[in-house]
Structure formats: structure tokens, C-alpha cells
Amino acid sequence: MPERVLCPLPDSLSLEEGAVLENLGIAVHAVEIEHHDPGDWAVILGAGPIGVLAAQALVAAGVNTIITDLSPERLAFAAGHSGALTVNVREQDPVATVLHYTHGKGADFVIEMAANQAAMENAFDMVRIRGTIVTIGSFDAPITFNPFFKMTRREIRLQSVMGRN
């Protein structure tokens, strides 16, 4: 890791607390990159540590938040610690669920943290017209679909985030 991205922890913080702060910085940056107001709808695709922290930040700001994942364990943790609605994508259609809660409008923005093609495709189907998809996931393989038709027909904005600000 380059020295320029390291910062010393004060003696009052443990290494475990410092590790959480790294994830928190990434989560808050992903949340803050897109303007949101209380009552907006956000979807987080991926209920890992950063996804749960992002959900906590959104819920604290009054944003209606849905978090999705494949893992029942991660979703149980998210349900107990984030204040967000949870969706197991193996049991529920995430797009239909988002459209149900938003009365057919779609989410104001989607934060993609799952880093897989199915999640990215869902993001384009669940975001509202003129909504934003924020991607933070690190994909291991190329995405093999063309998002530009949906982007141009619905004026969807795609924003990437590189770690914390």
C-alpha cells in the first residue's frame, strides 16, 4: 500500500476500529457522491461491510433504503444493524421489489457493490428515469451487456467511486 494513503491511528483507537474507519470512509464517499434528500429511495446491491455502513448513513439521512444480497447471513446482519429493508435476490425479484416500494417509479439512486453482472443489470432496471447508478464494486471479469440503450433512453447517470475521498 502506498505510504501516501496511510495515516497513523491515535493511541485511543484500536487496529480493529481503524479497519472499520477505512470501510466507513468508502461507504460515506459512495453515499455522498450523489445528492439525496430525506424521503428519496436508494438501493444498495451488496450487503457486505461497506454496504451495511452505506445503508446506515442513508437511513440516518432519512433516505428510504433497500439492501440486496445472496447471503442470508449478510442480510440478517444488515436487517439487524442498518435500518434498511432487505431483499434476498435468490428468493425475491429485486427489481420487482424496488418497483413495488417506489410505486413503479424506481430508486432515485442505486449503489452497486456486488461486483457482478446480474447486479449491474438489475441496477439499470431498478433505477428511476434520470436516476443515478453509483458503482464501487471491483469486477473480476468484463461486463458483457450494453448499458447504453437504457442509459440514453432513460437518461441514467453512471458514476464510479474509487475508495474513500
C-alpha positions in Angstrom: 0.0 0.0 0.0 1.5 3.4 -0.9 2.6 5.5 2.1 0.5 8.5 0.8 -2.7 6.7 1.7 -1.7 5.6 5.2 -2.4 7.6 8.3 -1.4 6.9 11.8 -4.0 5.9 14.3 -4.2 7.8 17.5 -3.4 5.7 20.6 -7.1 5.9 21.6 -8.2 3.8 18.5 -7.6 0.1 18.2 -6.5 -1.6 15.0 -10.0 -3.1 14.7 -11.6 0.4 15.0 -9.1 1.7 12.4 -10.1 -1.1 10.0 -13.7 -0.1 10.3 -12.9 3.5 9.6 -11.5 2.5 6.2 -14.7 0.8 5.3 -16.8 3.7 6.7 -14.8 6.2 4.6 -15.5 4.2 1.4 -19.2 3.9 2.4 -19.7 7.6 3.1 -17.9 8.6 0.0 -20.2 6.4 -2.1 -23.3 7.8 -0.4 -22.2 11.5 -0.6 -21.2 11.4 -4.3 -24.9 11.5 -5.2 -27.2 14.2 -3.8 -30.1 12.8 -1.8 -32.9 14.2 0.3 -35.0 12.6 3.1 -37.7 10.5 1.5 -35.6 9.6 -1.5 -35.2 5.9 -2.3 -31.8 4.2 -2.5 -30.8 0.6 -3.2 -27.6 -0.9 -2.2 -26.6 -4.0 -4.1 -24.4 -6.0 -1.8 -24.7 -6.4 2.0 -21.1 -6.6 2.9 -19.4 -4.4 5.5 -19.3 -1.4 3.2 -22.8 -1.9 2.0 -24.2 -2.1 5.6 -22.3 1.1 6.6 -23.6 2.9 3.5 -27.1 1.8 4.4 -26.6 3.1 8.0 -25.5 6.5 6.6 -28.5 6.7 4.2 -31.1 5.7 6.8 -29.6 8.3 9.2 -30.1 10.9 6.5 -33.8 9.9 6.1 -33.4 8.1 2.8 -35.6 5.0 2.3 -33.1 2.3 1.8 -33.2 -1.3 0.4 -30.2 -3.6 0.6 -29.9 -6.7 -1.5 -27.6 -9.8 -1.3 -27.5 -13.5 -2.0 -26.3 -14.4 1.5 -28.9 -14.9 4.2 -26.2 -14.3 6.9 -25.2 -10.9 5.4 -28.9 -10.0 5.0 -29.7 -10.9 8.6 -26.8 -8.8 9.8 -28.0 -5.9 7.6 -31.5 -6.2 8.9 -30.4 -6.0 12.5 -27.8 -3.2 12.0 -28.7 -0.9 9.1 -32.4 0.0 9.4 -32.7 -0.8 5.7 -35.3 -3.2 4.1 -33.5 -6.4 3.0 -34.0 -8.4 -0.2 -32.6 -11.9 -0.7 -32.2 -12.0 -4.5 -32.4 -15.8 -4.5 -35.9 -15.6 -3.0 -37.3 -12.3 -4.4 -37.0 -10.4 -7.6 -35.0 -7.3 -6.6 -36.3 -5.2 -9.5 -40.0 -6.0 -8.8 -39.4 -5.4 -5.1 -37.9 -1.9 -5.7 -40.6 -1.0 -8.1 -43.3 -2.2 -5.6 -41.9 0.0 -2.8 -41.4 3.0 -5.1 -44.8 2.7 -6.7 -43.4 1.9 -10.1 -41.0 4.9 -10.2 -37.7 3.1 -9.4 -35.0 4.1 -7.0 -33.6 7.6 -7.1 -30.1 6.0 -7.0 -28.5 2.6 -6.8 -25.1 1.9 -5.2 -23.7 -1.2 -6.8 -21.2 -3.0 -4.5 -21.8 -6.6 -5.5 -19.4 -6.5 -8.5 -21.3 -9.0 -10.7 -23.1 -8.7 -14.0 -26.5 -9.7 -12.6 -26.4 -6.9 -10.0 -25.3 -4.3 -12.6 -28.1 -5.4 -15.0 -30.6 -5.1 -12.1 -29.3 -1.6 -11.3 -30.3 -0.4 -14.7 -33.7 -1.9 -14.4 -34.5 -0.6 -10.8 -33.2 3.0 -11.1 -35.7 5.7 -12.0 -35.7 7.8 -15.2 -32.9 10.3 -14.7 -31.6 8.4 -11.7 -28.0 7.6 -10.9 -26.1 4.3 -10.5 -23.0 4.6 -8.4 -20.6 1.7 -8.8 -18.0 0.9 -6.3 -17.7 -2.9 -6.9 -14.4 -4.2 -8.3 -15.3 -6.5 -11.1 -13.1 -9.5 -11.8 -14.4 -10.0 -15.3 -15.7 -7.8 -18.1 -19.4 -7.0 -18.1 -20.9 -8.4 -21.3 -24.0 -6.3 -21.8 -24.5 -2.9 -23.4 -26.0 -0.4 -20.9 -26.1 2.5 -23.3 -29.6 1.9 -24.7 -31.1 2.1 -21.2 -28.8 5.0 -20.3 -29.8 7.1 -23.2 -33.5 6.2 -23.3 -33.9 6.9 -19.6 -31.1 9.4 -19.0 -29.4 7.3 -16.4 -26.2 8.6 -15.0 -23.4 6.2 -14.2 -20.9 7.3 -11.5 -17.9 5.4 -10.4 -16.3 5.7 -7.0 -12.7 4.9 -6.2 -12.5 4.2 -2.5 -12.7 7.0 0.1 -12.5 10.7 -0.7 
